[in-house]
Amino acid sequence: MRNLNNALNEIGMILSSDKNIKWNPDLVQFTGDRIITPIGDVSDILLHHKSKLKDAQTNVSLLSKLIDILSDMNAILRLDHIGFCYLVASQESEKRRIKELVSKTELHLYQEASNDDGLWLFIGNTVEWEESMLELIPVEKTDGQWADWVDYWLPHIQFDVDTKFNSDEIDKMIKDIYGDKTIKPHHIIIDGITYIIRIHLGVIDGVNIFLDLATCARDVKWHREHKLVQI
């Protein structure tokens, strides 16, 4: 767990080197063997089911290069959210648990309609739409098409960054820095539009780590006003 948190803190420092990335310690802290959030330590829910992928360290030098180039081009807008995707026995039970915990804070819980097997839950305040949020994505294991995905790609932590680039520009930049074979970017497409390009940074202590670079197609203010429903 300490290896994971050390890596997450290092990634956080690299991202924070950009002037538009504002790291909010009240949102999440990676400290010792704990991951502290507004609803408490989430390390247990992440680590009770580990990925079958072998651990693979993050190439921090290439990540630093990517962020430096984006910063030099003033392409980074903000840290949109940090997300945790993990396996649960019951999504509805987990949703009730999270809702109860959030009710004890000054923040709010929101849900976005999902296009996959996970619940898309966000903690924060949509009125302050430029501020980072916390995303929790509980997933129930099934015997269908998602079964293998759950075993290998859960749990995961994602750092989601808003950019001013389109998908082709982001693809080219990733290819130029990482090459064709090191990383194969994954396009997250909703209603035929590429909103996010995901980079798999590594696996540490059985937890996948992703960097999500959002394209200019995502309108954050509109998204938070119209897609996130308070529950």
C-alpha positions as CSV (number, residue, x, y, z in Angstrom):
1,M,0.0,0.0,0.0
2,R,2.8,2.4,0.8
3,N,4.3,1.7,-2.7
4,L,0.9,2.7,-4.2
5,N,0.6,5.8,-2.2
6,N,4.2,6.9,-2.9
7,A,3.4,6.5,-6.6
8,L,0.1,8.4,-6.4
9,N,1.8,11.3,-4.5
10,E,4.5,11.4,-7.2
11,I,1.9,11.5,-9.9
12,G,0.1,14.3,-8.0
13,M,3.3,16.3,-7.8
14,I,3.9,16.0,-11.5
15,L,0.3,17.1,-12.3
16,S,0.5,20.0,-9.8
17,S,3.5,21.4,-11.7
18,D,1.0,22.9,-14.1
19,K,-0.3,26.2,-12.8
20,N,-4.0,25.2,-13.5
21,I,-3.9,22.0,-11.5
22,K,-5.0,22.9,-8.0
23,W,-4.6,19.9,-5.6
24,N,-7.2,19.9,-2.9
25,P,-6.0,18.0,0.2
26,D,-9.6,18.0,1.5
27,L,-10.6,15.9,-1.5
28,V,-8.0,13.1,-1.2
29,Q,-4.8,12.4,0.6
30,F,-2.5,9.5,-0.1
31,T,-0.7,9.0,3.3
32,G,1.1,6.0,4.7
33,D,-1.2,3.0,4.2
34,R,-4.4,5.0,3.9
35,I,-6.3,6.9,1.2
36,I,-8.2,9.6,3.0
37,T,-11.3,11.2,1.4
38,P,-14.4,13.1,2.7
39,I,-16.1,9.8,3.4
40,G,-13.0,8.3,5.2
41,D,-10.3,5.8,4.2
42,V,-11.1,4.1,1.0
43,S,-8.0,1.8,0.8
44,D,-9.9,-1.2,2.1
45,I,-12.6,-1.1,-0.6
46,L,-9.8,-0.8,-3.3
47,L,-7.6,-3.6,-2.0
48,H,-10.0,-6.3,-1.1
49,H,-10.1,-7.3,-4.8
50,K,-6.7,-6.9,-6.6
51,S,-6.1,-6.9,-10.3
52,K,-4.7,-10.0,-11.9
53,L,-2.3,-7.9,-13.9
54,K,1.4,-8.0,-12.8
55,D,2.7,-4.9,-11.0
56,A,4.3,-2.5,-13.4
57,Q,5.8,0.8,-12.3
58,T,4.8,4.1,-13.7
59,N,7.3,5.8,-16.0
60,V,7.4,9.1,-14.3
61,S,9.9,10.6,-16.6
62,L,7.6,10.2,-19.6
63,L,4.6,11.4,-17.6
64,S,6.6,14.5,-16.6
65,K,7.5,15.1,-20.2
66,L,3.9,14.8,-21.3
67,I,2.7,17.3,-18.6
68,D,5.5,19.7,-19.3
69,I,4.6,19.8,-23.0
70,L,0.9,20.3,-22.2
71,S,1.8,23.0,-19.7
72,D,4.1,24.8,-22.2
73,M,1.2,24.9,-24.7
74,N,-1.2,26.1,-22.0
75,A,-3.4,23.1,-22.8
76,I,-4.3,22.0,-19.3
77,L,-7.5,23.6,-17.9
78,R,-8.0,21.9,-14.6
79,L,-8.0,18.7,-12.6
80,D,-11.6,17.6,-13.2
81,H,-11.7,14.7,-10.7
82,I,-10.0,11.8,-9.1
83,G,-11.9,8.6,-9.4
84,F,-11.9,5.2,-7.7
85,C,-13.4,2.2,-9.5
86,Y,-13.8,-1.0,-7.4
87,L,-15.7,-4.2,-6.9
88,V,-18.7,-4.5,-4.6
89,A,-21.2,-7.2,-3.7
90,S,-24.1,-4.8,-4.1
91,Q,-24.1,-1.5,-5.9
92,E,-27.3,-0.3,-4.3
93,S,-25.9,-1.1,-0.8
94,E,-22.7,0.8,-1.6
95,K,-24.7,3.7,-2.9
96,R,-26.7,3.9,0.3
97,R,-23.5,3.7,2.4
98,I,-21.8,6.5,0.4
99,K,-24.9,8.7,0.6
100,E,-25.1,8.3,4.4
101,L,-21.4,9.2,4.7
102,V,-21.6,12.2,2.4
103,S,-24.6,13.5,4.4
104,K,-22.3,14.0,7.3
105,T,-20.1,16.4,5.3
106,E,-20.6,19.8,3.7
107,L,-20.4,18.3,0.3
108,H,-23.1,16.7,-2.0
109,L,-23.5,13.4,-3.7
110,Y,-24.4,13.3,-7.4
111,Q,-25.1,10.6,-9.9
112,E,-24.6,10.6,-13.6
113,A,-26.4,8.1,-15.9
114,S,-23.9,5.3,-16.7
115,N,-23.2,3.6,-20.0
116,D,-21.4,0.7,-18.5
117,D,-21.7,-1.7,-15.5
118,G,-20.5,0.9,-13.0
119,L,-22.4,3.4,-11.0
120,W,-21.1,6.9,-11.6
121,L,-21.1,8.8,-8.3
122,F,-19.5,12.1,-7.7
123,I,-18.8,14.0,-4.4
124,G,-18.3,17.7,-4.4
125,N,-20.3,20.9,-5.2
126,T,-21.5,21.5,-8.7
127,V,-22.1,25.2,-8.0
128,E,-18.3,25.6,-7.8
129,W,-18.0,23.9,-11.1
130,E,-14.3,24.7,-11.7
131,E,-13.3,22.8,-8.5
132,S,-12.2,19.2,-8.6
133,M,-14.6,16.4,-7.6
134,L,-14.2,12.9,-6.3
135,E,-15.7,10.0,-8.3
136,L,-16.6,6.6,-6.9
137,I,-17.5,3.9,-9.4
138,P,-18.7,0.7,-7.6
139,V,-19.0,-2.3,-10.0
140,E,-20.7,-5.6,-9.4
141,K,-19.0,-8.6,-11.0
142,T,-21.0,-10.4,-13.6
143,D,-20.6,-13.5,-15.8
144,G,-21.1,-11.6,-19.0
145,Q,-18.8,-9.5,-21.2
146,W,-17.5,-7.5,-18.2
147,A,-16.2,-10.5,-16.2
148,D,-12.7,-10.5,-17.5
149,W,-12.6,-6.7,-17.4
150,V,-13.4,-6.7,-13.7
151,D,-10.6,-9.3,-13.0
152,Y,-7.9,-7.3,-14.8
153,W,-8.8,-3.6,-14.8
154,L,-10.3,-3.3,-11.3
155,P,-9.5,-1.8,-9.0
156,H,-8.3,1.4,-10.6
157,I,-7.6,5.0,-9.7
158,Q,-7.9,7.7,-12.4
159,F,-6.6,11.2,-12.5
160,D,-8.9,13.1,-14.9
161,V,-7.5,16.3,-16.4
162,D,-9.4,18.7,-18.7
163,T,-7.6,19.9,-21.8
164,K,-8.2,22.2,-24.7
165,F,-7.2,19.7,-27.3
166,N,-9.2,17.4,-29.5
167,S,-8.8,13.6,-29.6
168,D,-6.5,13.6,-32.6
169,E,-4.2,16.1,-31.0
170,I,-4.0,14.2,-27.8
171,D,-3.5,10.9,-29.6
172,K,-0.5,12.3,-31.5
173,M,1.1,13.8,-28.4
174,I,0.8,10.5,-26.6
175,K,2.3,8.6,-29.5
176,D,5.2,11.1,-29.9
177,I,6.1,10.7,-26.2
178,Y,5.3,7.1,-25.4
179,G,5.7,5.5,-28.9
180,D,3.5,2.9,-30.5
181,K,4.2,0.0,-28.3
182,T,4.6,1.4,-24.8
183,I,1.1,2.6,-24.3
184,K,-2.1,2.1,-26.3
185,P,-4.5,5.0,-25.5
186,H,-8.1,4.0,-24.8
187,H,-10.8,6.2,-26.2
188,I,-13.9,6.7,-23.9
189,I,-16.7,7.4,-26.3
190,I,-20.2,8.5,-25.3
191,D,-22.9,9.0,-27.9
192,G,-20.3,8.7,-30.6
193,I,-18.1,11.5,-29.2
194,T,-14.6,10.9,-27.8
195,Y,-14.6,12.8,-24.5
196,I,-11.6,11.1,-22.8
197,I,-8.4,9.5,-23.9
198,R,-7.1,7.1,-21.2
199,I,-3.5,6.2,-20.6
200,H,-2.6,3.2,-18.4
201,L,0.2,4.5,-16.3
202,G,0.9,1.2,-14.4
203,V,-0.2,-1.3,-11.8
204,I,1.1,-1.0,-8.2
205,D,0.0,-3.2,-5.3
206,G,-2.6,-4.7,-7.5
207,V,-4.2,-1.3,-8.3
208,N,-4.3,0.1,-11.9
209,I,-3.5,3.8,-12.3
210,F,-4.9,5.8,-15.2
211,L,-4.4,9.3,-16.5
212,D,-7.6,10.5,-18.3
213,L,-7.0,13.4,-20.7
214,A,-10.4,15.0,-21.5
215,T,-10.9,16.5,-24.9
216,C,-12.3,19.9,-25.7
217,A,-15.6,18.2,-26.5
218,R,-16.3,18.1,-22.8
219,D,-18.1,21.2,-21.5
220,V,-17.5,20.9,-17.7
221,K,-19.9,23.6,-16.6
222,W,-22.7,22.2,-18.7
223,H,-21.9,18.7,-17.7
224,R,-22.1,19.5,-14.0
225,E,-25.3,21.5,-14.3
226,H,-27.2,19.1,-16.5
227,K,-25.7,15.6,-16.2
228,L,-24.9,15.4,-12.5
229,V,-28.1,14.8,-10.5
230,Q,-28.0,15.4,-6.7
231,I,-29.2,12.4,-4.7
